Amino acid sequence: MWQTRKAWLKDWAAPVPEGLHTPLQTAEFEARQVGAPVSFTVDKAAGESYTIGQAGDGWQITGGEAGVLYGVYALAHGLKTGKIPQGRQAPFYALRMINAWDNMDGTVERGYAGRSMWFEGGAFSYDPARIRQLGRLLASVGINTLCVNNVNVHQPAQHLVDTLLPDLAAFAELLRPFGVRLMISIDFSLPLQYGLPTADPMDAAVAAWWADRARAVWQAIPDLAGFLVKADSEHRPGPNAYGRTHAEGANMLARAIAPYGGVLVWRAFVYNCMQDWRDTKTDRPCAAYDLYRPLDGQFDGNVILQVKHGPFDFQVREPLSPLLLGMKNTAMDIEFQLAQEYTGHQIDLYAMPPMWREVFDQMGKERVRAIAAVSNLGRDENWVGHPFAMLNLFAYGRFAWNPDEDAEDVIRQWVKMTYDMCPDDENSLMKLLLNSRTVYEKYTAPLGLCWMVRPGDHYGPSPYGYEFDAWGTYNRASRDAVGIDRTEKGTGYAAQYPAELKALYEDPAQCPDEMLLFFHRLPYDHIMRDGRTLIQRIYDDHFEGCEETERMRDALAALSLPEPDRTEVMERMEMQIANAREWRDIVNTFFHRFSGVDDAQGRKIFE
Amino acid sequence: MWQTRKAWLKDWAAPVPEGLHTPLQTAEFEARQVGAPVSFTVDKAAGESYTIGQAGDGWQITGGEAGVLYGVYALAHGLKTGKIPQGRQAPFYALRMINAWDNMDGTVERGYAGRSMWFEGGAFSYDPARIRQLGRLLASVGINTLCVNNVNVHQPAQHLVDTLLPDLAAFAELLRPFGVRLMISIDFSLPLQYGLPTADPMDAAVAAWWADRARAVWQAIPDLAGFLVKADSEHRPGPNAYGRTHAEGANMLARAIAPYGGVLVWRAFVYNCMQDWRDTKTDRPCAAYDLYRPLDGQFDGNVILQVKHGPFDFQVREPLSPLLLGMKNTAMDIEFQLAQEYTGHQIDLYAMPPMWREVFDQMGKERVRAIAAVSNLGRDENWVGHPFAMLNLFAYGRFAWNPDEDAEDVIRQWVKMTYDMCPDDENSLMKLLLNSRTVYEKYTAPLGLCWMVRPGDHYGPSPYGYEFDAWGTYNRASRDAVGIDRTEKGTGYAAQYPAELKALYEDPAQCPDEMLLFFHRLPYDHIMRDGRTLIQRIYDDHFEGCEETERMRDALAALSLPEPDRTEVMERMEMQIANAREWRDIVNTFFHRFSGVDDAQGRKIFE
């Protein structure tokens, strides 16, 4: 039987037994391992909320069915970290999703932790003990929804709504005792495969077909959370093929599943992925706002528009998606990516909480109704490839529960729960994790340029790799300047923001440094606020980023990490250093070849 | 039953029956379709040679066993083209090979004409009728050896020397009546898979193992032509792993197969494919000469060193490999690539005979003892994807038989045998085919720069796609200059040539234009012999190449081509035009961004 090797869950390294059917039963089982007596009072109306109180030499947890389970994990975490939550605890977002990009052939799109935990060879295929551990893992951080299949729905995953329903129901059964509901990604054009001549959402037969499918699906899995749809995006089918709006497409599906309480999560990741690089008018970051803003207010009540946090696609640095600020009458959720597609493949260190803190501070947590993250999980023994990548899953759960979390505090909780370290080591590791994003940002694409990654796998540098491609991802570096002017004089993207932000971004003198080349096309001798030239700032960042990576290695080596974490972490650190050097040298050489400007400090830039 | 749809073989569109066992029987069968009585006299000593004479109202063919078969095809060709060969005809090269890069999973590495004709699902899998047609196709152009599996030997092809021997023998049996012998690619490290602790060629047990294998192989297929080996190349195993030279590695294998008359074809395509782009001393074109020149004279008599025609890898324009001129005491064969890996994927037109004429004129046909070409064949109904790509297979056969062939004459033979055209159409098509290489060269990588193709698939432009990679394929374009100095002042590559050629290549004023940037690093304002600047020449070539492609389309459209050829050709022509436009615009923009120089004629260069 497969067993959790580690995580902050190490207090529960023992397997979860069969035979637990409700979150309360799970809570009672888990409570045995707390080390003190725990009693439960379930108040179904309390839902996911809980209150922890002392009761004699033990504890009393009051809450809803799932609430008591969250309570027992919170109690254990609190005993470990010294902070037991006081008063009633309730999640800010009711829908806290993990979107797994697992394919039924067993691969995971953008997966860096091994193959799928539940698919293989075109079928469900898993060790139930592992799935129970997964349920525990998700519940212990407060995640309540798992979308099981890739948003790019490859065969045979399209049959999750019919022939595979019994298998899906069995899988749902396994996760139900952990308060985790399933969701599935569906293919908008599915009716075509079942003999219908169209998938037009305004066609009555199509609507009836979906209504019939929904009935069958919810009959098999009455607590299914809903459907997730990627439509009219990167060659996925959608309502545009029939001249219908995305509101019309989404609402038709939403009405089919509404009778069962299902939500229809509709991804707003839509842009022209067949752009001609010669076209300087079309600007990919504008696409989602241009498409969806006019539809604001037209979506049904059970539709949630899923918006990536930035206007591109999980780049190292992007401004907040203007859609998240501009849609006033549409329920939205914000989508993060735990899988480190563009942020180091779970080889390079990249702790995400500081980014999320910035996002929520700028957006305001009330702007969205739910939250989603692309999974970083896989079949690797440590779940996530890099032992420290677990921090991002943990922290995501914390932010989904409470978007007011402090980034540093969350990271420290994870460190305390994962490792027994002396204070010096703990502080050293804290510093390293807190800085990891800044370091990664320094040695990769400079100042918000984005997309200098190698096409295809998205690891390592290729400054011109996407330059003449059809993805709308250009830096237009030349001997005189680099970047795209996204102000009113350029593509006009900045005008999608509220007036104050627009003014900030449009003025190169005010625009935050880290987004300067996202919004502006500037000459290499542009003077930054700190007096350096743009080109010198690029060189400095890349030399510093690489040096800091090397210092991270030294700091890591000095930590008393347990095995096998230590070996795994140090191996990946060496890979990160090699990666950082490639980025440093290639980006510096790239800009040196264009600009002809030498480094002011005389450091080595290759020919 | 599968049937040849067309080719110059259309006079033999009827299937080849079962039950033919010798080339003479095949010749007698084929003769029935000549349209006049043909009698045969076999003189075994005549081998592959033949003489065609008139005999009453029919024909008399005298020759060796295979010779009479070649004779009957030559007679038919001659009746069609009006030129019946006079006097005794004999091939200049005894070994005329097609190297198929077919994998046993059914894919063809760098194949552009569908899947493998004889492998599928990890096994031999074919329609015998199709293979007989293949035998006829190869024999009809004089090819006598087919290496059946990819030089990159993936499993299970490594078992062609043992468990798959009966299947290989059955396949050989099918091609024997066409005078076609098989060859197989082997894995140098194979003994390791059979329990030996080493594959060291100087180890007696290894030599004994190979001798034993050879005995079994030739017992099963007594006329097997030999083994083909890619060793110490692109991660393939080889003798270097054991500190042995390639002569030691090749000779050990050669001795194992010598008792059976086998030849050991050893590819000289060896270079460092893990180069650091920062390293400006290492220069990939130098690699083969540096490695093999010191070994000249050390190879056994039945070893043939297979050398690609250029020092890189089948680029659109390369100088002749200096190895072909420098190895005086080693049997070599020259390797061409019919598969249009870098020359348009059998979508873009690229007739190769003019290139081969140049190669043989410069090298001298006596420098090599044999000839090989990577196959452009696949399971497509027309064999080669683009109907006109068949020209390259046909012409290759002609040049392999007689390297003094005239390029234009060979192309005209193919046209006459393939299409019944009026003289105007024939001349129009001739012109188009003869110019196709020049046109392709104009719109792709300029002036011998090489490697501006998209990494991976090698179709379409990506001027910096390989720039920072590990393949040793750089152009080092900057704002001031482009290219690599390969003179004595640079990497020294030019010194590998005989003095006269070295002097020619080292002087930018004498170096042929089309190789100027292969040998030199030059500023954009370098003045070419015709008075244009380097940058203007690049722009001009790219605008012209694209315009000429469009004119080719018009010329093609005006031809009376039969269907389905016409549709296939025109469809591909539209794809070629799109490709030519991409190349034109991307290459021009790339150099405009670096140089800042506008086109003197004010034509559109995109930002």
Interface residues (C-beta under 8 A of the other chain):
Chain A: W277 R278 T280 G456 P461 S462 P463 Y464 G465 E467 F468 R476 A477 S478 R479 D480 E582 D585 I586 T589 H592 R593 F594 S595 G596 F606 E607
Chain B: W277 R278 T280 G456 P461 S462 P463 Y464 G465 E467 F468 R476 A477 S478 R479 D480 E582 D585 I586 T589 H592 R593 F594 S595 G596 F606 E607
